[in-house]
Amino acid sequence: MDQVNTMFDQMFDNFRRMSESALQMQQDMFRQWTQQWPMSMPMGAASPDWAQTFQKRWQDLATDSLKRHREVLDATYKSGIQAIEQTFRASEATSPEEQRRIVEDLWRKLFDTMKEHSESQFREFQKSAELWVEMMQKAHV
């Protein structure tokens, strides 16, 4: 049983670290973008229409990024809740073989979840970065 508890501790610790890392990456990304925004405004006589359009586009991109961030967090919490529920089911196993099967299944699901979240996070980061670069290039034209 101690081996199972150690395995659960390792799985949950890895899941927690993955979630914290994903959150930190997104916070750093948003901080970087918000710091660069005022500096990216062209100097000189920019028309009020251009400035409003640029500001609206920046707002839309930031809002969309935050919505996607919330979706990732929601999915992460949902996965964590499911893992906790499955952990309690492992303690109800009637044989060591059943407990081993449940723990292996839980480990597999947590690993798949971490992989999916990491891949999703990377795709969202890449998509957001492309949109921000495109917007900044248009701002300097």
Rosetta constraint file for C-alpha pairs under 8 A:
AtomPair CA 1 CA 5 HARMONIC 6.29 0.50
AtomPair CA 2 CA 6 HARMONIC 6.11 0.50
AtomPair CA 3 CA 7 HARMONIC 6.16 0.50
AtomPair CA 4 CA 8 HARMONIC 6.19 0.50
AtomPair CA 4 CA 103 HARMONIC 7.54 0.50
AtomPair CA 5 CA 9 HARMONIC 6.08 0.50
AtomPair CA 6 CA 10 HARMONIC 6.19 0.50
AtomPair CA 7 CA 11 HARMONIC 6.19 0.50
AtomPair CA 8 CA 12 HARMONIC 6.07 0.50
AtomPair CA 8 CA 87 HARMONIC 7.79 0.50
AtomPair CA 9 CA 13 HARMONIC 5.95 0.50
AtomPair CA 10 CA 14 HARMONIC 6.07 0.50
AtomPair CA 11 CA 15 HARMONIC 6.11 0.50
AtomPair CA 11 CA 107 HARMONIC 6.80 0.50
AtomPair CA 11 CA 110 HARMONIC 7.29 0.50
AtomPair CA 12 CA 16 HARMONIC 5.99 0.50
AtomPair CA 13 CA 17 HARMONIC 6.13 0.50
AtomPair CA 14 CA 18 HARMONIC 6.08 0.50
AtomPair CA 15 CA 19 HARMONIC 6.22 0.50
AtomPair CA 15 CA 80 HARMONIC 7.91 0.50
AtomPair CA 15 CA 110 HARMONIC 7.25 0.50
AtomPair CA 15 CA 114 HARMONIC 6.89 0.50
AtomPair CA 16 CA 20 HARMONIC 6.15 0.50
AtomPair CA 17 CA 21 HARMONIC 5.98 0.50
AtomPair CA 18 CA 22 HARMONIC 6.16 0.50
AtomPair CA 18 CA 114 HARMONIC 6.90 0.50
AtomPair CA 19 CA 23 HARMONIC 6.21 0.50
AtomPair CA 19 CA 76 HARMONIC 7.08 0.50
AtomPair CA 20 CA 24 HARMONIC 6.07 0.50
AtomPair CA 21 CA 25 HARMONIC 6.13 0.50
AtomPair CA 22 CA 26 HARMONIC 6.38 0.50
AtomPair CA 22 CA 118 HARMONIC 7.57 0.50
AtomPair CA 22 CA 121 HARMONIC 7.19 0.50
AtomPair CA 23 CA 27 HARMONIC 6.18 0.50
AtomPair CA 24 CA 28 HARMONIC 6.11 0.50
AtomPair CA 25 CA 29 HARMONIC 6.15 0.50
AtomPair CA 26 CA 30 HARMONIC 6.18 0.50
AtomPair CA 26 CA 69 HARMONIC 7.53 0.50
AtomPair CA 27 CA 31 HARMONIC 6.08 0.50
AtomPair CA 28 CA 32 HARMONIC 6.12 0.50
AtomPair CA 29 CA 33 HARMONIC 6.28 0.50
AtomPair CA 30 CA 34 HARMONIC 6.08 0.50
AtomPair CA 30 CA 62 HARMONIC 7.96 0.50
AtomPair CA 31 CA 35 HARMONIC 6.12 0.50
AtomPair CA 32 CA 36 HARMONIC 6.31 0.50
AtomPair CA 33 CA 37 HARMONIC 6.19 0.50
AtomPair CA 34 CA 38 HARMONIC 7.80 0.50
AtomPair CA 35 CA 39 HARMONIC 7.78 0.50
AtomPair CA 36 CA 40 HARMONIC 6.21 0.50
AtomPair CA 37 CA 41 HARMONIC 7.08 0.50
AtomPair CA 40 CA 136 HARMONIC 6.77 0.50
AtomPair CA 40 CA 139 HARMONIC 7.16 0.50
AtomPair CA 40 CA 140 HARMONIC 7.68 0.50
AtomPair CA 41 CA 51 HARMONIC 7.98 0.50
AtomPair CA 41 CA 139 HARMONIC 6.85 0.50
AtomPair CA 41 CA 140 HARMONIC 7.85 0.50
AtomPair CA 42 CA 46 HARMONIC 6.87 0.50
AtomPair CA 42 CA 139 HARMONIC 6.91 0.50
AtomPair CA 42 CA 140 HARMONIC 6.37 0.50
AtomPair CA 46 CA 50 HARMONIC 6.52 0.50
AtomPair CA 46 CA 51 HARMONIC 6.73 0.50
AtomPair CA 47 CA 51 HARMONIC 6.39 0.50
AtomPair CA 48 CA 52 HARMONIC 6.11 0.50
AtomPair CA 49 CA 53 HARMONIC 6.06 0.50
AtomPair CA 50 CA 54 HARMONIC 6.03 0.50
AtomPair CA 51 CA 55 HARMONIC 6.03 0.50
AtomPair CA 52 CA 56 HARMONIC 6.03 0.50
AtomPair CA 53 CA 57 HARMONIC 6.11 0.50
AtomPair CA 54 CA 58 HARMONIC 6.13 0.50
AtomPair CA 54 CA 139 HARMONIC 7.32 0.50
AtomPair CA 55 CA 59 HARMONIC 6.10 0.50
AtomPair CA 56 CA 60 HARMONIC 6.12 0.50
AtomPair CA 57 CA 61 HARMONIC 6.18 0.50
AtomPair CA 57 CA 135 HARMONIC 7.83 0.50
AtomPair CA 58 CA 62 HARMONIC 6.11 0.50
AtomPair CA 58 CA 135 HARMONIC 7.89 0.50
AtomPair CA 59 CA 63 HARMONIC 6.00 0.50
AtomPair CA 60 CA 64 HARMONIC 6.04 0.50
AtomPair CA 61 CA 65 HARMONIC 6.08 0.50
AtomPair CA 61 CA 128 HARMONIC 7.72 0.50
AtomPair CA 61 CA 131 HARMONIC 7.63 0.50
AtomPair CA 61 CA 132 HARMONIC 7.60 0.50
AtomPair CA 62 CA 66 HARMONIC 6.18 0.50
AtomPair CA 63 CA 67 HARMONIC 6.19 0.50
AtomPair CA 64 CA 68 HARMONIC 6.26 0.50
AtomPair CA 65 CA 69 HARMONIC 6.11 0.50
AtomPair CA 65 CA 128 HARMONIC 6.90 0.50
AtomPair CA 66 CA 70 HARMONIC 6.15 0.50
AtomPair CA 67 CA 71 HARMONIC 6.32 0.50
AtomPair CA 68 CA 72 HARMONIC 6.30 0.50
AtomPair CA 68 CA 124 HARMONIC 7.67 0.50
AtomPair CA 69 CA 73 HARMONIC 6.28 0.50
AtomPair CA 70 CA 74 HARMONIC 6.04 0.50
AtomPair CA 71 CA 75 HARMONIC 6.17 0.50
AtomPair CA 72 CA 76 HARMONIC 6.13 0.50
AtomPair CA 72 CA 117 HARMONIC 7.31 0.50
AtomPair CA 72 CA 121 HARMONIC 7.67 0.50
AtomPair CA 73 CA 77 HARMONIC 6.16 0.50
AtomPair CA 74 CA 78 HARMONIC 6.10 0.50
AtomPair CA 75 CA 79 HARMONIC 6.13 0.50
AtomPair CA 76 CA 80 HARMONIC 6.19 0.50
AtomPair CA 76 CA 117 HARMONIC 7.58 0.50
AtomPair CA 77 CA 81 HARMONIC 6.15 0.50
AtomPair CA 78 CA 82 HARMONIC 6.24 0.50
AtomPair CA 79 CA 83 HARMONIC 6.15 0.50
AtomPair CA 79 CA 110 HARMONIC 7.80 0.50
AtomPair CA 79 CA 113 HARMONIC 7.14 0.50
AtomPair CA 80 CA 84 HARMONIC 6.26 0.50
AtomPair CA 81 CA 85 HARMONIC 6.24 0.50
AtomPair CA 82 CA 86 HARMONIC 6.13 0.50
AtomPair CA 83 CA 87 HARMONIC 6.02 0.50
AtomPair CA 83 CA 106 HARMONIC 6.77 0.50
AtomPair CA 83 CA 110 HARMONIC 7.26 0.50
AtomPair CA 84 CA 88 HARMONIC 6.50 0.50
AtomPair CA 85 CA 89 HARMONIC 6.56 0.50
AtomPair CA 86 CA 90 HARMONIC 6.39 0.50
AtomPair CA 86 CA 102 HARMONIC 7.87 0.50
AtomPair CA 86 CA 106 HARMONIC 6.82 0.50
AtomPair CA 87 CA 91 HARMONIC 6.89 0.50
AtomPair CA 87 CA 103 HARMONIC 7.62 0.50
AtomPair CA 87 CA 106 HARMONIC 7.50 0.50
AtomPair CA 88 CA 92 HARMONIC 6.91 0.50
AtomPair CA 89 CA 93 HARMONIC 6.91 0.50
AtomPair CA 89 CA 102 HARMONIC 7.87 0.50
AtomPair CA 90 CA 99 HARMONIC 5.48 0.50
AtomPair CA 90 CA 102 HARMONIC 5.71 0.50
AtomPair CA 90 CA 103 HARMONIC 6.55 0.50
AtomPair CA 91 CA 99 HARMONIC 7.29 0.50
AtomPair CA 93 CA 98 HARMONIC 5.73 0.50
AtomPair CA 93 CA 99 HARMONIC 5.16 0.50
AtomPair CA 94 CA 98 HARMONIC 6.67 0.50
AtomPair CA 94 CA 99 HARMONIC 7.45 0.50
AtomPair CA 95 CA 99 HARMONIC 6.25 0.50
AtomPair CA 96 CA 100 HARMONIC 6.04 0.50
AtomPair CA 97 CA 101 HARMONIC 6.20 0.50
AtomPair CA 98 CA 102 HARMONIC 6.17 0.50
AtomPair CA 99 CA 103 HARMONIC 6.11 0.50
AtomPair CA 100 CA 104 HARMONIC 6.04 0.50
AtomPair CA 101 CA 105 HARMONIC 6.07 0.50
AtomPair CA 102 CA 106 HARMONIC 6.12 0.50
AtomPair CA 103 CA 107 HARMONIC 6.07 0.50
AtomPair CA 104 CA 108 HARMONIC 6.10 0.50
AtomPair CA 105 CA 109 HARMONIC 6.16 0.50
AtomPair CA 106 CA 110 HARMONIC 6.11 0.50
AtomPair CA 107 CA 111 HARMONIC 6.08 0.50
AtomPair CA 108 CA 112 HARMONIC 6.10 0.50
AtomPair CA 109 CA 113 HARMONIC 5.99 0.50
AtomPair CA 110 CA 114 HARMONIC 6.13 0.50
AtomPair CA 111 CA 115 HARMONIC 6.18 0.50
AtomPair CA 112 CA 116 HARMONIC 6.05 0.50
AtomPair CA 113 CA 117 HARMONIC 6.03 0.50
AtomPair CA 114 CA 118 HARMONIC 6.04 0.50
AtomPair CA 115 CA 119 HARMONIC 6.14 0.50
AtomPair CA 116 CA 120 HARMONIC 5.94 0.50
AtomPair CA 117 CA 121 HARMONIC 5.87 0.50
AtomPair CA 118 CA 122 HARMONIC 6.16 0.50
AtomPair CA 119 CA 123 HARMONIC 6.21 0.50
AtomPair CA 120 CA 124 HARMONIC 6.13 0.50
AtomPair CA 121 CA 125 HARMONIC 6.06 0.50
AtomPair CA 122 CA 126 HARMONIC 6.04 0.50
AtomPair CA 123 CA 127 HARMONIC 6.04 0.50
AtomPair CA 124 CA 128 HARMONIC 5.99 0.50
AtomPair CA 125 CA 129 HARMONIC 5.94 0.50
AtomPair CA 126 CA 130 HARMONIC 6.16 0.50
AtomPair CA 127 CA 131 HARMONIC 6.35 0.50
AtomPair CA 128 CA 132 HARMONIC 6.12 0.50
AtomPair CA 129 CA 133 HARMONIC 6.03 0.50
AtomPair CA 130 CA 134 HARMONIC 6.08 0.50
AtomPair CA 131 CA 135 HARMONIC 6.15 0.50
AtomPair CA 132 CA 136 HARMONIC 6.12 0.50
AtomPair CA 133 CA 137 HARMONIC 6.08 0.50
AtomPair CA 134 CA 138 HARMONIC 6.27 0.50
AtomPair CA 135 CA 139 HARMONIC 6.20 0.50
AtomPair CA 136 CA 140 HARMONIC 6.47 0.50
AtomPair CA 137 CA 141 HARMONIC 6.53 0.50
